[in-house]
């Protein structure tokens, strides 16, 4: 079984060599995924109340347009940047940062032979997550963790198929969801320290978190292959996977 200490130690080792590239990729991932703090709705409501009906209507149209533009960006650009970013961190982890990936890997999923398959799989994941959240919050959270490995799987094989990507992610995360939740929770302290550092320090934490999650994927991927949940050919692997640091169940 993998441990938080093992994953974080591996991530730190990689980042010692390639931190600034990881930092740039993390900034782009933050934009692609939408990891930004939300503003207060109260201020917007107060603004609307201070406007005339005509001005409020125009402002509402502008807000709707911007929201739709943001959704379109997330679907047609953000999904693919996310897959490219995950590919950077996974390959960087495999190479231990020594010959870290070039930033051009961010455009990996925009290739014409990959674009539509990545779009289908990521959109399918988004829709399924949304439907589960509509059912109840807790099932939605559980499924969010179940589908967490989809962009990593697509980073290995973007043409694997949208249903297979979700199915494999569910199998990889089976029995690990609570531990993954605790792993992600363990970064809260670092983010709080970043807030105390005039909030600027917050932007330096994501590379550490992304690198750790890439290490987790490598472990779960290796276990999936050894348990015959998938094959290295299906994931189009051409590198030797690390097999130290965790034990079989």
C-alpha positions as CSV (number, residue, x, y, z in Angstrom):
1,X,0.0,0.0,0.0
2,X,1.3,3.4,-0.9
3,X,1.9,6.0,1.8
4,X,1.7,9.8,1.9
5,X,5.3,10.0,3.0
6,X,6.5,7.9,0.1
7,X,4.6,10.0,-2.5
8,X,5.7,13.3,-1.1
9,X,9.3,12.3,-0.7
10,X,9.3,11.3,-4.4
11,X,7.6,14.5,-5.4
12,X,10.2,16.6,-3.4
13,X,13.0,14.8,-5.1
14,X,11.7,15.5,-8.5
15,X,10.9,19.2,-7.8
16,X,14.5,19.8,-6.5
17,X,15.6,19.4,-10.1
18,X,12.6,20.8,-12.1
19,X,10.7,23.1,-9.7
20,X,10.4,26.2,-12.0
21,X,9.1,24.3,-15.0
22,X,6.6,22.6,-12.7
23,X,5.7,26.1,-11.3
24,X,4.9,27.4,-14.8
25,X,2.8,24.3,-15.7
26,X,0.9,24.6,-12.4
27,X,0.0,28.2,-13.2
28,X,-1.4,27.1,-16.5
29,X,-3.2,24.1,-14.9
30,X,-4.8,26.6,-12.4
31,X,-6.2,28.5,-15.3
32,X,-7.3,25.4,-17.3
33,X,-8.9,23.7,-14.3
34,X,-10.4,26.8,-12.7
35,X,-8.5,26.7,-9.4
36,X,-9.3,30.3,-8.5
37,X,-11.0,31.6,-5.4
38,X,-14.6,32.6,-6.0
39,X,-15.7,36.1,-5.2
40,X,-18.6,37.0,-2.9
41,X,-22.0,37.0,-4.4
42,X,-23.2,39.6,-1.9
43,X,-21.2,42.4,-3.6
44,X,-22.7,41.5,-7.0
45,X,-26.2,41.6,-5.5
46,X,-25.6,45.0,-4.0
47,X,-24.4,46.2,-7.4
48,X,-27.5,44.9,-9.2
49,X,-29.8,46.6,-6.7
50,X,-28.1,50.0,-7.3
51,X,-28.7,49.9,-11.0
52,X,-31.7,50.8,-13.0
53,X,-33.7,47.9,-14.6
54,X,-32.2,48.6,-18.0
55,X,-28.6,48.7,-16.6
56,X,-29.2,45.5,-14.5
57,X,-30.5,43.7,-17.7
58,X,-27.5,44.7,-19.7
59,X,-25.1,43.7,-16.9
60,X,-26.9,40.3,-16.6
61,X,-26.4,39.7,-20.3
62,X,-22.7,40.5,-19.9
63,X,-22.4,38.2,-17.0
64,X,-24.2,35.3,-18.8
65,X,-22.0,35.9,-21.8
66,X,-18.8,35.7,-19.7
67,X,-20.0,32.6,-17.9
68,X,-20.7,30.9,-21.2
69,X,-17.4,32.0,-22.5
70,X,-15.7,30.5,-19.5
71,X,-17.5,27.2,-19.9
72,X,-16.5,27.1,-23.6
73,X,-12.9,27.8,-22.7
74,X,-12.9,25.1,-20.1
75,X,-14.4,22.5,-22.6
76,X,-12.5,23.3,-25.7
77,X,-9.2,24.5,-24.3
78,X,-9.0,23.8,-20.6
79,X,-9.6,20.1,-20.8
80,X,-6.7,19.7,-23.2
81,X,-4.4,21.9,-21.2
82,X,-5.2,19.8,-18.2
83,X,-4.3,16.5,-19.9
84,X,-1.1,18.1,-21.2
85,X,-0.2,19.3,-17.7
86,X,-0.9,15.9,-16.2
87,X,1.4,14.4,-18.9
88,X,4.1,16.8,-17.9
89,X,4.0,15.9,-14.3
90,X,3.7,12.1,-14.9
91,X,6.7,12.0,-17.3
92,X,8.7,14.4,-15.1
93,X,8.1,12.0,-12.2
94,X,9.2,9.0,-14.3
95,X,12.4,10.8,-15.3
96,X,12.8,12.1,-11.7
97,X,13.2,15.6,-13.1
98,X,16.7,14.9,-14.5
99,X,15.6,15.3,-18.2
100,X,12.3,17.0,-17.4
101,X,9.7,17.4,-20.1
102,X,9.6,20.6,-22.2
103,X,6.7,22.9,-21.7
104,X,5.6,22.1,-25.3
105,X,4.0,18.9,-23.8
106,X,1.1,21.2,-22.7
107,X,0.0,21.1,-26.3
108,X,0.0,17.3,-26.4
109,X,-3.8,16.8,-26.4
110,X,-4.4,19.5,-29.1
111,X,-3.1,17.2,-31.9
112,X,-5.8,16.6,-34.4
113,X,-5.7,12.8,-33.8
114,X,-6.1,13.3,-30.0
115,X,-8.3,16.4,-29.7
116,X,-11.8,14.9,-30.1
117,X,-11.1,11.8,-28.1
118,X,-9.8,13.9,-25.2
119,X,-12.8,16.2,-25.5
120,X,-15.3,13.3,-25.4
121,X,-13.7,11.7,-22.4
122,X,-13.2,14.8,-20.3
123,X,-16.7,16.1,-21.2
124,X,-18.2,12.7,-20.4
125,X,-16.5,12.8,-17.0
126,X,-17.7,16.4,-16.4
127,X,-21.3,15.4,-17.2
128,X,-21.2,12.3,-15.1
129,X,-19.8,14.2,-12.1
130,X,-22.5,16.9,-12.5
131,X,-25.2,14.2,-12.6
132,X,-23.9,12.6,-9.5
133,X,-23.8,15.9,-7.7
134,X,-27.4,16.5,-8.7
135,X,-28.3,13.2,-7.0
136,X,-26.6,14.0,-3.6
137,X,-23.4,15.8,-2.5
138,X,-21.7,12.7,-1.0
139,X,-22.1,10.5,-4.0
140,X,-20.9,13.4,-6.1
141,X,-17.8,13.7,-4.0
142,X,-17.2,9.9,-4.1
143,X,-17.5,9.8,-7.9
144,X,-15.3,12.9,-8.2
145,X,-12.5,10.9,-6.6
146,X,-13.4,7.8,-8.6
147,X,-12.9,9.7,-11.9
148,X,-9.8,11.6,-10.7
149,X,-7.4,9.6,-12.8
150,X,-9.1,10.1,-16.1
151,X,-6.9,13.0,-17.3
152,X,-3.8,11.0,-16.3
153,X,-5.0,8.0,-18.2
154,X,-5.7,10.2,-21.2
155,X,-2.2,11.7,-20.8
156,X,-0.9,8.2,-21.4
157,X,-3.4,7.2,-24.1
158,X,-5.7,9.9,-25.3
159,X,-7.5,7.5,-27.7
160,X,-8.4,4.9,-25.1
161,X,-12.1,5.8,-25.3
162,X,-14.3,7.9,-23.0
163,X,-16.1,4.9,-21.3
164,X,-12.9,2.9,-20.8
165,X,-11.1,6.0,-19.3
166,X,-13.8,6.3,-16.6
167,X,-14.0,2.6,-16.1
168,X,-10.3,2.3,-15.6
169,X,-10.1,5.3,-13.3
170,X,-12.8,3.7,-11.1
171,X,-10.9,0.5,-10.9
172,X,-7.6,2.3,-10.2
173,X,-9.1,4.3,-7.3
174,X,-11.2,1.4,-5.8
175,X,-10.3,1.1,-2.2
176,X,-8.1,4.2,-2.3
177,X,-10.6,7.1,-2.3
178,X,-10.4,7.8,1.4
179,X,-6.6,7.7,1.4
180,X,-6.6,10.0,-1.6
181,X,-8.9,12.4,0.3
182,X,-6.6,12.4,3.2
183,X,-3.6,13.0,0.9
184,X,-5.2,16.0,-0.7
185,X,-6.3,17.3,2.8
186,X,-2.6,17.1,3.9
187,X,-1.8,20.1,1.6
188,X,-4.2,22.5,3.5
189,X,-1.5,23.4,5.9
190,X,0.8,24.5,3.1
191,X,-1.9,26.6,1.6
192,X,-2.6,28.2,4.9
193,X,1.1,29.1,5.2
194,X,0.9,30.5,1.7
195,X,-2.1,32.7,2.8
196,X,-0.1,34.0,5.8
197,X,2.7,34.9,3.5
198,X,0.6,37.8,2.1
199,X,-1.3,35.2,0.0
200,X,1.5,35.2,-2.5
201,X,2.9,31.9,-1.1
202,X,-0.3,30.1,-2.2
203,X,0.9,30.0,-5.9
204,X,4.1,28.1,-4.8
205,X,2.2,25.1,-3.3
206,X,0.4,23.6,-6.4
207,X,3.6,22.2,-8.0
208,X,4.1,20.2,-4.9
209,X,0.6,18.9,-4.9
210,X,0.5,18.2,-8.7
211,X,3.9,16.3,-8.4
212,X,2.6,14.2,-5.5
213,X,-0.6,13.3,-7.4
214,X,1.5,12.3,-10.4
215,X,3.5,10.0,-8.1
216,X,0.1,8.5,-6.9
217,X,-0.9,7.9,-10.5
218,X,2.3,6.0,-11.2
219,X,1.7,3.7,-8.2
220,X,-2.0,3.1,-9.1
221,X,-1.1,2.5,-12.7
222,X,1.5,0.0,-11.8
223,X,-0.9,-1.8,-9.5
224,X,-3.6,-1.8,-12.2
225,X,-1.2,-3.5,-14.7
226,X,0.0,-6.1,-12.1
227,X,-3.7,-6.9,-11.3
228,X,-4.5,-7.2,-15.0
229,X,-7.0,-4.3,-14.9
230,X,-5.2,-3.0,-18.0
231,X,-2.0,-3.6,-20.0
232,X,1.0,-1.4,-20.6
233,X,0.1,-1.6,-24.3
234,X,-3.3,-0.2,-23.6
235,X,-1.7,2.8,-21.9
236,X,0.9,3.1,-24.6
237,X,3.8,2.9,-22.1
238,X,7.3,3.0,-23.3
239,X,9.1,3.7,-20.0
240,X,9.9,1.4,-17.1
241,X,7.6,2.1,-14.2
242,X,9.0,2.5,-10.7
243,X,8.0,-0.5,-8.6
244,X,9.6,0.5,-5.2
245,X,8.0,2.1,-2.3
246,X,4.7,0.2,-2.0
247,X,3.5,-3.2,-1.2
248,X,0.9,-5.4,-2.8
249,X,-2.4,-5.8,-0.9
